[in-house]
Amino acid sequence: MKIPMYYIWKNFIARKLTTGITVFGIALVVFVFAAVLMMADGVKKTLAGTGSENNVVITRKSSTGEITSIIDRAVAELISTMSFVKKDIDGKAMITNDVVAIINSEKIDGGLSNIAVRGVSEPALKIRNKITIIKGRMFNFGSRELIIGKALPSRFKNSSIGDKIKFAGDLWTIVGEMDAEKSGFESELWCDATQLLQAFNRTDYSTVTFARADNMSVEQMKATFAGDKRLNQFEPENERRYYEKQSEAMRLFIQILGITVTVIFSVGAMIGAMITMYASVSNRTKEIGTLRALGFQRLSVMMAFLIEALITSIVGGLVGLLLASFLQFFSISTLNFASFSELSFSFALTSNVIIGSLVFSIFMGIAGGFLPALRASRLNILAALRSL
């Protein structure tokens, strides 16, 4: 015979204090676990959102990121004439030759951190249509003016409209603030690429990004580049995919570090669940003996206690996820391993986070409840009834 769920649920809610403490412990562990996954997915979402499916970015094959990529002017000019580069209504190539540099700036809460400065060409805002000037104005090409991503003013000093930032031996004036739909561009400064090249005494660009013509796929472009001696040192990639790849190293680091800490905490939660279930078995010896005498099998008794442990862990997991969901309203910043510059991102609660957290809480419930459930199923009927 199977033990009714009503009996199992009644015993679960009867032990309010011990059950509550166990649920709280599991909830804290799941909260930490979910927070780690939300951080990793937040980084991925921010960087993946930086690119567009319709754009292609060209980098040098040996580069690990934009700051290590070098594309000379002749190659940039050649790419702009290719048939796979989309043209605007005036027949001009929708292409931007970007220069990426790193500068130091003082943070509001103390210390220094790196900021990425991106020099762009005039078609940049047409190609990257997620960019919107929300304060001030667009910088003038040919002048040493900047627009700043909206994630930076709250974190760095001298980062408001009208402020001047000194780097490369000159003062640059902030004239506008941009919104980039929570992408990585919101953690950058933008200026004229030619002015940035002159300031740092450079002659080569970092990357070339263009809007893709509808009649050519990225794979076809790769084949074209591989077969051309002038271009085979460079590689085209879907812009969204390129920036998504840039998040992989940081995501892996966050996940390994965070999950290691979570596993340590989870051992304590599982021990707590085990103690709670052992106490439940001890306090209900008479009930177990009666159930066995009424004909309930050992497996039924074991499953009843194991289900109780699972209910405890699932409730704890749901509470932990509920607490973690509030993290979506907060943004944090860290050093982007790919660019060595500050990256602001928000926690992201995705379906993978929810599923992973619930599976983790179920695992804790099974691990913590199995041995007590096994002990309950093995109690001797006569010995249990003598305790009446």
Phi, psi and omega per residue, in radians:
M1 nan 2.564 3.078
K2 -1.630 2.482 3.107
I3 -1.370 2.266 -3.080
P4 -1.074 2.558 3.109
M5 -1.106 -0.506 3.130
Y6 -1.039 -0.730 3.132
Y7 -1.109 -0.742 -3.129
I8 -1.127 -0.803 -3.123
W9 -1.154 -0.671 -3.137
K10 -1.084 -0.748 3.119
N11 -1.210 -0.523 3.120
F12 -1.143 -0.771 -3.083
I13 -1.474 -0.204 -3.120
A14 -1.250 -0.562 -3.087
R15 -1.716 1.281 -2.989
K16 -1.130 -0.797 -3.041
L17 -1.195 -0.970 -3.090
T18 -1.139 -0.686 3.109
T19 -1.134 -0.726 -3.138
G20 -1.091 -0.726 3.131
I21 -1.120 -0.752 3.140
T22 -1.143 -0.785 3.106
V23 -1.031 -0.725 -3.136
F24 -1.109 -0.746 3.132
G25 -1.097 -0.785 3.119
I26 -1.146 -0.680 3.142
A27 -1.065 -0.707 3.130
L28 -1.130 -0.733 3.129
V29 -1.127 -0.784 3.132
V30 -1.125 -0.634 3.090
F31 -1.036 -0.819 3.130
V32 -1.122 -0.776 -3.137
F33 -1.055 -0.823 -3.134
A34 -1.139 -0.677 -3.136
A35 -1.074 -0.700 3.122
V36 -1.105 -0.830 3.139
L37 -1.129 -0.639 3.125
M38 -1.177 -0.633 3.072
M39 -1.110 -0.845 -3.116
A40 -1.072 -0.776 3.135
D41 -1.225 -0.523 3.096
G42 -1.134 -0.737 3.083
V43 -1.079 -0.816 -3.139
K44 -1.078 -0.776 -3.109
K45 -1.119 -0.698 -3.130
T46 -1.147 -0.830 -3.097
L47 -1.280 -0.682 3.103
A48 -1.123 -0.601 3.118
G49 -1.260 -0.216 3.120
T50 -1.182 -0.592 -3.104
G51 -1.662 2.995 3.114
S52 -2.159 2.524 3.103
E53 -1.122 -0.431 -3.075
N54 -1.580 -0.087 -3.111
N55 -1.860 2.701 3.087
V56 -2.186 2.356 3.100
V57 -1.958 2.393 -3.140
I58 -1.897 2.229 3.083
T59 -2.320 2.860 3.028
R60 -1.272 2.439 -3.038
K61 -1.023 -0.646 -3.064
S62 -1.403 -0.090 -3.058
S63 -1.365 2.632 3.085
T64 -1.790 -0.114 -3.134
G65 -3.046 -3.126 -3.098
E66 -1.135 -0.614 -3.075
I67 -1.280 -0.277 3.109
T68 -1.831 0.018 3.138
S69 -1.580 2.446 3.126
I70 -2.307 2.189 3.090
I71 -2.267 2.075 -3.086
D72 -1.329 2.853 -3.025
R73 -1.081 -0.653 -3.116
A74 -1.085 -0.727 3.117
V75 -1.161 -0.715 3.121
A76 -1.070 -0.733 3.110
E77 -1.130 -0.703 3.132
L78 -1.104 -0.782 -3.133
I79 -1.060 -0.662 -3.097
S80 -1.129 -0.335 -3.135
T81 -1.640 -0.072 -3.068
M82 -1.240 2.669 -3.071
S83 -1.221 -0.387 -3.099
F84 -1.452 -0.008 3.083
V85 -1.556 2.172 -3.102
K86 -1.195 2.517 3.113
K87 -1.923 2.596 3.087
D88 -1.454 -3.058 -3.058
I89 -1.143 -0.344 3.109
D90 -1.625 0.047 3.118
G91 1.460 0.156 3.136
K92 -1.547 2.493 -3.128
A93 -1.155 2.304 3.084
M94 -1.525 1.431 -3.013
I95 -2.478 2.504 3.067
T96 -2.226 2.273 3.064
N97 -1.667 1.884 -3.015
D98 -1.671 2.527 3.016
V99 -2.129 2.176 -3.109
V100 -2.017 2.197 3.097
A101 -2.290 2.800 -3.132
I102 -2.026 2.301 3.071
I103 -2.187 2.804 3.067
N104 -1.670 2.498 3.084
S105 -2.538 2.652 -3.079
E106 -1.458 2.298 -3.139
K107 -1.487 2.682 -3.131
I108 -1.107 -0.658 -3.115
D109 -1.544 0.192 3.076
G110 1.814 2.630 3.118
G111 1.498 3.058 3.137
L112 -1.982 2.662 3.035
S113 -2.562 2.942 -3.106
N114 -1.640 2.489 3.037
I115 -2.181 2.400 3.076
A116 -1.457 2.259 3.038
V117 -1.888 2.163 -3.095
R118 -1.971 2.041 2.992
G119 -1.542 2.318 -3.063
V120 -2.235 2.863 3.052
S121 -1.615 2.955 -3.020
E122 -1.037 -0.616 -3.141
P123 -1.299 0.081 -2.997
A124 -0.973 -0.781 -3.097
L125 -1.237 -0.433 3.063
K126 -1.280 -0.651 -3.114
I127 -1.318 -0.792 -3.135
R128 -1.759 1.404 -3.011
N129 -1.332 0.050 3.055
K130 -1.396 -0.239 -3.069
I131 -1.421 2.229 3.105
T132 -2.310 2.298 3.062
I133 -1.408 2.004 -3.073
I134 -1.784 -0.315 3.066
K135 -2.480 2.558 3.103
G136 1.206 -2.400 -3.065
R137 -2.542 3.000 3.045
M138 -1.255 2.542 3.099
F139 -1.166 2.687 3.087
N140 -1.532 2.249 3.076
F141 -1.177 2.413 -3.085
G142 1.658 -0.054 3.120
S143 -2.162 2.846 -3.132
R144 -1.628 1.250 3.123
E145 -2.118 2.734 -3.091
L146 -2.294 2.654 2.792
I147 -2.016 2.583 -2.998
I148 -2.055 2.439 3.064
G149 -1.164 2.509 -2.994
K150 -1.211 -0.174 3.111
A151 -1.397 -0.246 -3.016
L152 -1.517 -0.667 -3.074
P153 -0.994 -0.537 -3.126
S154 -1.399 -0.115 -3.058
R155 -2.078 -0.413 -3.054
F156 -2.144 2.553 3.068
K157 -1.288 2.759 3.089
N158 0.908 0.803 -3.101
S159 -2.222 0.505 3.076
S160 -1.834 2.857 3.127
I161 -1.043 2.276 -3.097
G162 1.734 -0.354 3.104
D163 -1.271 2.728 3.111
K164 -2.018 2.375 3.110
I165 -1.989 2.293 -3.136
K166 -1.768 2.141 2.989
F167 -2.734 2.747 -3.098
A168 0.960 0.580 3.043
G169 1.328 0.265 -3.117
D170 -2.552 2.857 3.101
L171 -1.704 2.316 3.125
W172 -2.035 2.336 -3.066
T173 -1.728 2.299 3.067
I174 -1.431 2.105 -3.081
V175 -2.013 -0.162 -3.117
G176 -2.789 2.854 3.102
E177 -2.188 2.382 -3.063
M178 -2.038 2.562 2.987
D179 -1.826 2.363 -3.114
A180 -2.245 0.548 3.096
E181 0.958 0.799 3.065
K182 1.080 0.482 3.098
S183 -1.626 3.122 -3.111
G184 -1.133 -0.374 3.124
F185 -1.111 -0.395 3.125
E186 -1.225 -0.162 3.095
S187 -1.846 0.350 -3.087
E188 -2.159 2.836 2.918
L189 -1.837 2.409 3.127
W190 -2.040 2.519 3.103
C191 -2.688 -3.040 3.107
D192 -1.285 2.244 -3.105
A193 -1.076 -0.703 -3.127
T194 -1.101 -0.744 3.119
Q195 -1.127 -0.654 -3.138
L196 -1.214 -0.690 3.076
L197 -1.049 -0.777 -3.138
Q198 -1.143 -0.701 -3.098
A199 -1.099 -0.658 -3.099
F200 -1.750 0.193 3.127
N201 0.939 0.774 3.114
R202 -1.928 2.740 3.121
T203 -2.089 -0.280 -3.043
D204 -1.913 2.661 3.098
Y205 -1.480 2.919 3.072
S206 -1.586 -0.879 -3.141
T207 -2.477 2.855 3.004
V208 -2.175 2.206 -3.126
T209 -2.185 2.352 -3.121
F210 -2.494 2.745 3.023
A211 -1.336 2.288 -3.041
R212 -1.418 2.344 3.028
A213 -1.189 2.570 -3.009
D214 -1.167 -0.351 -3.025
N215 -1.620 0.198 -3.076
M216 -2.435 2.269 3.084
S217 -1.586 2.860 3.122
V218 -1.119 -0.633 3.133
E219 -1.122 -0.662 3.082
Q220 -1.153 -0.669 3.094
M221 -1.099 -0.737 3.136
K222 -1.066 -0.687 3.110
A223 -1.147 -0.685 3.110
T224 -1.113 -0.791 3.138
F225 -1.114 -0.730 -3.111
A226 -1.138 -0.515 -3.100
G227 -1.599 -0.004 -3.124
D228 -1.963 2.075 -3.094
K229 -1.063 -0.480 3.140
R230 -1.315 -0.361 -3.019
L231 -2.098 -0.080 -3.010
N232 -1.248 -0.100 3.039
Q233 -1.518 -0.059 -3.056
F234 -2.104 2.750 -3.058
E235 -2.358 2.210 3.042
P236 -1.471 2.557 3.110
E237 -2.609 2.513 3.009
N238 -0.933 2.255 -3.012
E239 -1.051 -0.725 3.141
R240 -1.110 -0.766 3.140
R241 -1.151 -0.651 -3.137
Y242 -1.052 -0.863 -3.119
Y243 -1.227 -0.532 3.065
E244 -1.100 -0.707 3.090
K245 -1.093 -0.573 -3.128
Q246 -1.145 -0.313 -3.118
S247 -1.541 -0.224 -2.961
E248 -1.106 -0.742 -3.110
A249 -1.120 -0.762 -3.130
M250 -1.202 -0.702 3.108
R251 -1.053 -0.763 -3.135
L252 -1.102 -0.745 3.133
F253 -1.091 -0.817 -3.139
I254 -1.071 -0.766 -3.106
Q255 -1.145 -0.792 -3.123
I256 -1.110 -0.842 -3.127
L257 -1.119 -0.841 -3.081
G258 -1.175 -0.730 -3.116
I259 -1.206 -0.586 3.082
T260 -1.064 -0.811 3.110
V261 -1.122 -0.713 -3.118
T262 -1.124 -0.710 3.136
V263 -1.069 -0.702 3.104
I264 -1.077 -0.800 3.109
F265 -1.124 -0.621 -3.070
S266 -1.159 -0.499 3.096
V267 -1.060 -0.755 3.093
G268 -1.098 -0.708 3.132
A269 -1.145 -0.695 3.137
M270 -1.182 -0.656 3.085
I271 -1.128 -0.699 3.099
G272 -1.086 -0.753 3.104
A273 -1.124 -0.660 3.140
M274 -1.151 -0.740 3.117
I275 -1.103 -0.745 3.125
T276 -1.058 -0.770 -3.112
M277 -1.256 -0.620 3.059
Y278 -1.107 -0.714 3.109
A279 -1.115 -0.657 3.121
S280 -1.125 -0.728 3.119
V281 -1.090 -0.768 -3.122
S282 -1.110 -0.717 -3.103
N283 -1.314 -0.287 -3.067
R284 -2.063 0.501 3.123
T285 -1.005 -0.746 -3.140
K286 -1.100 -0.745 3.130
E287 -1.084 -0.753 -3.120
I288 -1.086 -0.747 3.104
G289 -1.082 -0.713 3.133
T290 -1.139 -0.745 3.123
L291 -1.064 -0.738 3.140
R292 -1.158 -0.675 3.138
A293 -1.170 -0.511 3.135
L294 -1.384 -0.082 3.057
G295 1.910 0.036 3.100
F296 -1.265 2.319 -3.077
Q297 -1.323 2.854 3.122
R298 -1.015 -0.717 -3.113
L299 -1.096 -0.663 3.126
S300 -1.124 -0.744 3.110
V301 -1.109 -0.773 3.142
M302 -1.079 -0.795 -3.126
M303 -1.129 -0.604 3.129
A304 -1.074 -0.814 3.140
F305 -1.234 -0.604 3.133
L306 -1.203 -0.656 3.092
I307 -1.135 -0.667 3.066
E308 -1.026 -0.777 3.133
A309 -1.112 -0.679 3.128
L310 -1.170 -0.703 3.098
I311 -1.062 -0.755 3.116
T312 -1.042 -0.798 -3.097
S313 -1.224 -0.661 3.141
I314 -1.177 -0.730 3.079
V315 -1.069 -0.772 3.085
G316 -1.063 -0.712 3.119
G317 -1.110 -0.721 3.119
L318 -1.147 -0.696 3.095
V319 -1.117 -0.765 3.112
G320 -1.064 -0.730 3.109
L321 -1.148 -0.667 3.114
L322 -1.079 -0.769 3.112
L323 -1.124 -0.738 -3.115
A324 -1.153 -0.502 -3.097
S325 -1.083 -0.461 3.140
F326 -1.247 -0.283 3.115
L327 -1.165 -0.325 3.133
Q328 -1.065 -0.366 -3.099
F329 -1.521 0.026 -3.106
F330 -2.028 2.590 3.044
S331 -2.092 2.505 3.081
I332 -2.298 2.962 3.108
S333 -2.316 2.675 3.114
T334 -2.660 3.057 3.137
L335 -1.477 2.157 3.103
N336 -1.336 2.062 -3.085
F337 -1.064 -0.502 -3.072
A338 -1.357 -0.607 -3.074
S339 -1.962 -0.169 -3.096
F340 1.020 0.550 3.114
S341 -2.240 2.890 -3.126
E342 -1.135 2.362 3.084
L343 -2.270 2.116 3.091
S344 -1.669 2.353 3.137
F345 -2.627 2.825 3.118
S346 -1.878 2.672 3.028
F347 -1.154 2.443 -3.113
A348 -2.106 2.050 3.097
L349 -1.613 1.789 -3.111
T350 -1.893 3.008 3.113
S351 -1.098 -0.580 3.101
N352 -1.127 -0.651 3.108
V353 -1.154 -0.789 -3.118
I354 -1.103 -0.858 -3.128
I355 -1.103 -0.809 -3.131
G356 -1.062 -0.706 -3.129
S357 -1.187 -0.727 3.141
L358 -1.192 -0.698 3.080
V359 -1.079 -0.718 3.126
F360 -1.106 -0.727 3.130
S361 -1.186 -0.649 3.092
I362 -1.121 -0.721 3.096
F363 -1.035 -0.756 3.118
M364 -1.093 -0.673 3.135
G365 -1.143 -0.750 3.128
I366 -1.158 -0.794 -3.124
A367 -1.109 -0.664 -3.113
G368 -1.437 -0.406 -3.052
G369 -1.799 -0.201 -3.034
F370 -1.133 -0.899 -3.084
L371 -1.125 -0.783 3.057
P372 -1.058 -0.687 3.122
A373 -1.139 -0.680 3.105
L374 -1.126 -0.711 3.123
R375 -1.110 -0.715 3.131
A376 -1.083 -0.699 -3.104
S377 -1.235 -0.369 -3.088
R378 -1.702 0.033 3.119
L379 -1.080 2.398 3.088
N380 -1.255 2.271 -3.056
I381 -1.035 -0.853 -3.092
L382 -1.116 -0.753 -3.139
A383 -1.103 -0.678 3.138
A384 -1.188 -0.717 -3.129
L385 -1.232 -0.486 3.128
R386 -1.170 -0.341 3.133
S387 -1.350 -0.057 3.098
L388 -1.179 nan nan
